[in-house]
Every structure is written in C-alpha cells, then in structure tokens.
C-alpha cells in the first residue's frame, strides 16, 4: 500500500509541475513543413514508396514498432571481429571495422528517440 501511495504522489507531482497550456512569453508553435515526416503513417508510406535502395526491418522497438534500415548498395565486408565497445576497449578500431580508402561511407540517422 505504501508503494502505491508513493507512486500516486510521484505522478501527481509530475502533473502539478507540468506546463499544460502555452503561456504569454512561450514561443508560438510553427507550422511543420510537408517534407518533415514524423507520423508513423508517414514513415510507413515512405518505406513502401522506395524506388531506389531496399528496406529491411532490423529491429522491433519496445513499443512493438518496426525499426527500418534502407540500403542503397551492397555492404562492404569490414572483417569485424568485435562490437564497437569491445574494439574501443582493446584500443584498436580495426577489430570493429577494417577500412581503407575504398571503403564506402555509411550515414546513420536517428530520429526523435524520445518521441
């Protein structure tokens, strides 16, 4: 019972300090441009409409949502022997990825992770 009361007080305190409405000096919300895709339906539509590259579901989020990767070329064989943290711990990045001047660049975008 004590834990339930503490939990209730915690959530009540969070709500009482949360800003519910826009106040006089707050910045006004701006119109979001059409090219900014933020809804799940927008992302699903973009993935379904891919004309170049291929998409793959690489993970499922804790909320049971798909996490996509889009590949535009074949991946280079980086001869990985360890994950990134292990390679850093060994003080040798070659264990993570053996790269040379001909290795293709990789771009990684992370969206609003805290929604």
Protein Blocks (a to p, Z undefined) as FASTA:
>chain_A
ZZmmmmmmmmmmmmmmpcfbdcfklccdddddfklcfbfklmmmmmmmpcgdcdddfbdc
fkopacddddfbdcddehiabdfklmmmnopaklmoccdfklccdddddddfkZZ
